């Protein structure tokens, strides 16, 4: 089973100034900016973890030159944080999820910008632990056992893997040859993983947007292309089986877009290389038959018990939240053409409700468009679209263990008029809920001789009137006999007994002889 030993939500703030490189023209105005976190190392030592990584940033800006209206400033900011994880230990598996809560880019002057970012990391330490269950018992003398069924959920696979995507994208026939890439955006959408026998099947798509300058002709405006790249493949996983319950977090960790030549030697291709990081959890459920009680008619049984906590799958539900919103330019400006629409999901709060889990959050929409303003032909509009969604999960309460993941499945922005556009988006949410049960289970038992005085005090034949709460098992155990012996002496009883029934109970001869 998987035990969470520590969990911490921490925010890392970055604040740095960066100069525009000498090879780049002066900065006139910032159009938009993007950020992407790459974690390089997460190592746990006792109750402390060292988180290392970088924030990769891109800044699209309006240049102070007529022949190069748009430029891109790229770089990275170092992340190096020591995190206290109370309860964690060496050997625990430590994972980190992140979300960029805020990214503010401010122009200081034409050759310098200030970058401020707030990144929230959720760091979790988990430990695989095993519990032994008594499923059978035997001895060199009569032994009676009673079993019960425990619905259990166990970890079958827990590991991290990487999946590489390599594609060459062609420019459209009506597009000029590429001179220089100016801006790029890549988003992972509709990611889905399903276990198969010996492998994990990965499906999804990459939404790719590139903006470039045409080769050799400065009179041509900035060009752009948008692609949808299917992601499909199999990861070998020896322990994976069809029918297992997956919870796989897929994140786009590294992106590279470079111009490439076609068969004619012209720059009309874009080489895409992407790395997907997968944190894989595969569960399997079973109904384990375990011994919950035992005794011997001939000797005293001293049980050895242990308090154990285990999890059982309660709910697995995939849900979709559809959003539709109109976007309007605040200053009465005009949109000539929508270039690109991108989105990020921020979850503000989750809580259990009567019928499931309520998820509140916002979809942050960024629309890059061509403006009618010749002074600033490229602009962006940023809007926050709130959402409130219920994922159905019957029986969910505060004692349950839940795992939630979310992603952007699709998003489209359509121009409605000169100053209006409409965004339609579908968010995917997947919820896994486990009920947590604490039980006292048998681990072992020891046989010792009965106290002779105690045995002599019990008659060899007893007439007994069944009391409320009695079962055949309880009666047999109390009077040093067996359920089969009781049925043999009392042929009229059924599967169990009822209060008021009268029984004849006879101690077993084997027990009498041993005494």
N, C-alpha and C positions, 0 to 999 in steps of 0.2 A: 504494500500500500504506500501511498504518497503522503507524507506528513509535512505541512508547512511549518518550518521552524522559526522563520522571521519574515517580516514584510515591512517595507518602509516606502513612503511617498515623500520625495524630496525635490526641491526646486533648485536648479542651477541657473544662475544669472551670469550673463556675459556682457561686457561693455568695453568696446575697443574702437579706436580710430584707425582707419586705413587710408593710405594715400592711393590716388589713381596712378597706375604705372606710367612711366614716361612714354611708352609706345601708344597709350590711349589718349584720345582728345579730351579737352576740358569738359567738365560736367556742367550742363546747363540746368537740367531738372531731372529728378528721379521719377521714373515711370512706375516701376514695381520691383519687388524683391521676393526671393524665395530662400528657404533654408531646408537643409536635410542633415540629419544626425547619422553619423557612422560610429558605432561603438567598436573600439579596437581591443579592449581588454576589460574583463570583469572578473577579478580574482578575490576569493574569500580567504581570509586568514583569521581564524577564530571568529570573533564577533565584529570584525571589520572587513569591509570590502573596498577595493580600489577600482573606481570606475574611470576608464580612460577612453577618449574618443575625440571626435572633431565635429564641429558644426560647419558643414559646407554651405556657403552662401553664394547667391547670384544676384546681381543688381543690374536691372535694365534701366538705362538712363538716356535722356535726350542729350546728344553731344552738341557742343557749340561750334559746329561746322555744317555747311550746307551739303557737302558730299557724303557725310557719314552721320545721318540723322539719329541713328540708334546705335548704342554700344552696350557691351556687357562687361561688368566688373565681377571677377570671381575670386574666391579665396576661402580660407578656412580659419576657424577659431578653435583653439585647443580647449578640451574639457579634461580636467584631472581632479577628481573628487574622492575623498575618503569618506566612507559612509559607515555609520554604526548600525550593525544588525544584531540586536540583542536576541540571544537564543540560537544563533547560527553557530556552526562548527566546521572545522576542516573536513572536507569531503562532501559537504552539502552542494547541491546543484543550485547555482545562483543565476537568475535571469533578470534582465532589465527591459522594461518597455518604456517608450518615451513619447512625448507629444510636445510640440512647440506651441506653448500657450501664447506667446507674443514675440513678434519680430518687428522691430522698429528701425528704420534706416533713415538717417537724417543727414542732409547735406550741410557740411560746415563751410566749405567754399568750393571753388571749381576744381580743386585738386585733392579734396579730402572729404571722407564720409565718416559718420559715426554709426556703429552697429550695436544695437542693444537687443538681447534675446533673453527670454525666460523659458526654460525647458523643464518640464516636469517628468521626473523619472520615477517609475514604480519598480522597486527592486525587491525580489522575492527569493528567499532561500528555502529549498525543499530537500527532503531526505527520504530515500526509499527505505522502508522498514518492513520486516516480515513478522507475521504472527503465526504460530503453530496452532492447528486445530486438531482435536482428538476425533478421528473418524472411525476408529476401531479399537477394541480392547479385548485382550485374551489373558487367561491364567490357567494354571494346571488344575483347576477345580471349577465348580459351577460359578458362572458370572452372568448377571442379568444387566442389560444395558438398554437405555432409552435414547432415541435420537430425535433431533428436530432439524428442520430445514432453515438455513440462514441464507437469505439473498445477499450476495457479496459482489462488489465491483473491485477488480484488481487492475493494477498497472501492468500492461503487457509490453509496451514500448515507451521509453522516455529518452529522447535524444534530440540533438540539434543536427541539422543537415543544411547543405547549400545546393541551390539549383541554378545553373547558368543558362542564360538566354543569349543567343548570338544570331542576329539577323542582318541582312542587307536590304535597305529600303530604297526604292526607286523614286526619283522625282517624276512628277506628272509630265506628260508630253508637251503641255502648254507652258511649262516652267523653264526659265533660262538656266544655264549651267551655274553651279554653285561657286562662289568666290570665297566666302568666309561665313562660318556659322556665327550668328549674333546671339541667339537665345534658344534655350531648349527646356522642355518640360516633359517628364515621364511620370506617369501615375499607374499604379497597379490597381486593377479593378476586377471584381467578380471572381476573386480567388477562392478555389474550392479544392479540398483534398479528400480522397476516399481510399480506405485501405483495401488492398487486394491480397491474394495469396502470395507472399514473398516480396511485396512491393507496395509503394504508396503512389496513387495516381493523382497528379497535379493538373488542375485546369484553371484558366483565368485569361486575362488579357492585359496588355500594356497600352495605355493611351499615350501616344508620342506626339509632341508638337515641336517643330523646329522653325526658326526664323533665320533667314540668311540674306547676304548681299550677293547680287548677281556678279558673275565673273566679268570684269573688264569694262562694264558699262555703268558708270555712276549715275546716269540719267534715269535708270530704272528704279522704281520704288523698292522698298524692302519686300522680300518674298517670304511666304510661309507655306508650310505643308503640315497636314495632320494625318496620323496613321493609327490604325488599331492593329496591334500585333498579338495574335493568339499565342498563349502559353500552354503547352501541353507536353507531358512527359511522365516518366515513371522513375521513382527513386527506389533502388533495391533496399528492402527491409526484411531480413530473414524471418523475424518473429511476427510479421504482419499477417493477418488473416482476414479474408472477406467476412464482413459481419461485425468486426470490431467497431467500437465507438470512437470516432476520431475527435480530437480537439487540437487543431494545428494552426498555429499563428504564423502567417506568412508576411514577411516584410521586405520591401525593396531596399536593399542595403547599399548597392553600388551601381552607378550608371555611367556609361561612356558613350558619347555620340561623336563620331569623326567622319569627315568627308572622305569618299572613296571614289576611285575611277571605275567607269563601266568598261565594257569590252572595247570601246573606241578610244579609250584613254581620256575621256572627259569626266569631270567631277559631277556626276549625276546620281551618285549613290551615297547613302548614309549608313555607316556601319554602326549597328547598335550592339552593345554588350551590357548586360545587366546581371546582377547577382541577387538572388532571392535567398534570404535566411529563413529557415523553417524551424520552429520549436515544436516538436512532435510529441503528443501524448495520445496513446492508443489504449483504450480500456476494454476489458471484457467482463461480462457478468456471468455468474454461475449461482446455482442453488446448491450450496454445500450442505451435505448431511453430516452433522456433527453430534457426538455423544453429549447429552446434556445431564445425564444422571446414570449412576450404576451402583449396584450392590451385589453382595454374594449371600446366598442363604446359609452358607457354611462358615464364613469368616467375616470379620468386620472390615469394611472398606473405609479408608481415610483418604478423602479426595484432596487433590492439590489444585487450587483454582487461581485464576488470574483475571484481573479487570482489563478488558480489552475494548478499544474503540475501533470501529470499522465503518466503512462507507458503503452505501447502496445507491445505485442510480435511481433517482426519483423522476427527473424530467430531462429530456433533450429536445430542444425546440429551435427551429430556424425561422426567423421572421423577417419581413420586409416592411420598411417605412417609406412611403412615397410622399415627396414634397413637390409643391408647385407654387411659385412665387413670381410676381412681377418686379422687375428692377427698373428704376427710373433715374435718369441723370439729375443730380440735385441742382445744377446751375442752368438748366434749360439747354444744355448742349445737344449736339446732333451726333448720332451714331451712323456712320456710313457702312460699316461692316464689322461683324463680330469675328475676331481672330481666334480666340481661344477661351474656353471656360474651364476652370479647375476648381476643385473643392477639397476641404479638409473637415473632418468630423472631430468635434470636441464634446466629450461626455462630461456634463456638469454634475449629475447626481443619479444614483440608482437606489431604489428601495423596494422592499417586498410589499405587495398589495394583496388583496383578498384573492384575486384571480391570477396573480403572477408577479412579474418584476416590471416596475415602471422605470423607464429610461428617459431622462431629460438631457437635452444637449442642444448644440447648434451646428449647422452646416455653414462653414465659412466659404463663401463663393468669391472667386476672383475672375472678373471678365476683362480680358484684354481686347480692345477694339480700336478701329480706325476712326478718328474724329474728323469732323468737318473743319476744325481749326488748323490752318496751315502752319501756325507757329508751333503747334504740338500735335502732330498727326497721330501719334500713338498714346493712348491713355488706358487707365484701368479703373474699374468700378469694383469696390469691395462691399459686400453685404453679408450680414449674419442672418440666417434663417433658423429660427428656433423650432424644435420639435419635441413632442411629448408622445411616447410610444409605450404600449403595454405588450410585453411578451408573455403569452399565456404559460403558466406553470402552476398547476394545481398542487396544493400541499406545501408550497414554499413558505418557510418561516425563518426566524432569526437564527435558529440552530442549524440550518442547512449550510452546506459548502457549495458555492456557485462560482462558475467561470463564465465570463462574458467576453465576446470579441465582436468587433464591428468593422465595417468597411464600406467603401463607396462602390456600389455595383454599376451604376450608370449615371451620367449627367449630360444634359444637353441644354444649350442656350439658343433661343430663337429670337431674331429681331422682330419686334411687333410694329415699331414706328421709328421716327427719327430720334426719339429720346427714350424709348422703352424697349425692354427685352424681357423674355419669359424664361425662367429656369425650371426645368423638370429634372428631378433627381430621385434615385432609388437607393436607399441605404439597406445593407444587409446586417442583421444582428443574429448571433448564435449564442444560445444559453445552454449551459450544462449544469444541472443541479443534483447534488448528492445529499441524501439524508444521512445524518450522523447518529450512530447508535453505540451506546456504551453497555457492555454486557460482561457478566462474570462467567467465564467459560472454564471447563475442565482442561487441565494440562497433563495431569498424571494422577495416579492413585496408588495406595499402598494397602496390602492385605495383612491384617493382624488377627490373632486368635480372639474369639469372643470372650468376654468375662463370663466364666461358668455360672456365677451366682445370678447374673442377669438372664442367662438362657434358662436356667432351672425355674425362674419365676414365671416363664411363659408356658402355659399348658400346651400339650401336644395337639389337642383338638380344641377349637374355640368356636363358639357361636357368636357371630358379629352382626350388628345392625348398622347398615351403611349410614354415615353422617353426611350432612351437606358439605360439599367441597371434596369429598372422597373420589378417588379414581381407583381402578383396579391396580395400577402401578403403585400408588401410595399404600394401599392396603397390603399388597404382597410384600413390599419393602418393610412395612411396620411389623409384620408377623412372620418374617423370615421364611417366606414361601415364594412362589412364582405365579405369574399371571396364568400360565398354562395349568398349574396345579389347582388354582381357584376355579378355572373353567371346568376342569375334570371333575371336581367335587360338587360343582353347582351348575348342572347342565342347562338350567333355565335362564341363565344370564345372557345378555346380548353383548354388543360391542363394549358397553361400559355399564356401570351400575347407577342406580338412582337412590336418593335418600329414602330410608325406610326399608329397603330390601334387606333380607336376612341371608347370611352366608355361613357356610361351614368351612372353617380354615384348618388345615392340617400342616404341621411342620414337616419339612422334607426329611425322610429317613437318612439321607446322606449327611445332612447337617447334624442329626442326632448322633450318628455314629462318630462323626469327627469330634463332637464334644465328649 
